[in-house]
Amino acid sequence: MRTRAGDRTVVSSSGSPLRAVRLGPRSVAALVLVSAIGVMAFGWPLLADSASGLAHSKDAPWLFAALLPLLLAVAVATIADTGLDAKAIAMLGVLAAAGAAMRPLGAGTAGIEPMFFLMVLSGRVLGPGFGFVLGSVAMFASALLTGGVGPWMPFQMLSMGWVAMGAGLLPGPGRLRGRRELVLLAAYGAVAAVLYGLVMNLQGWPYIGGMATGVSFVPGDPLHENLVRFLAYCLATSLGWDLPRALVTVVLTLVLGGTVLKALRRATRRAAFDVPITFASSPTPSTSPSASATPPGTPPAPGSERPAPGAPT
């Protein structure tokens, strides 16, 4: 392990920044599986054909809502099995609690959600695996805190996990620092905040009834026609929340990002993720020949006796 002067980035022996969660083959496979099923859960209406015999089409979102928590649990368990140690769990709890506490500060007020700022920076420092788990857990905790539990919650968990994981996949985690890194994170945060709103709209758009035909989902229509209706729906409903969310994320990243990144990296350095713990064996006391014990009753060697003081020699 080595550190770099200035920022003192914690680096493993292979030269890559240390991560709280090391993604192994099983972890990557689980994340890919969950993400693939998540994409299906969000986008199934756009691909469904009215003549395909798809039964219970209105029940599909509820089915996916019941399935996604199980898949997320599989992904989290796999990641934990490959490297989520006690120090990473402690940091996960602290950051998830902080994110859950930040969400109610602006939820429902023109899309002001400072939670995105923390998720992006945490994913950047602690890596994509930690970011995915953190985003999912923080959104789950915030839903319990704000009473926002519903069929939309698994989709929110998955979407926030993608946001934080994407921040961990950005280039230059070990060499990009200073203003350039803040600009990169601010730009990513803005794009991720808008995409989060679009994806969540796609989750609820197909089964919201009573809407005008110009913006409602029509099963079996060509893909491009439904996409046009979906974009019109987003412009008419959620863009007023998505843009302020992106703006808040950019401002907080540029103003507080440097301080928060230093604090996260300092905590990561002190926690020393991925550094194996070794215990040094205590040295055995050495014995000199003169201190070696002699069996009782053994007569002294000739010439080894000293005369008593005053005795004739």
Beta strands, then each sheet from edge to edge (+ up, - down):
strand 1: 2-3
strand 2: 10-11
sheet 1: 1+ 2-
end
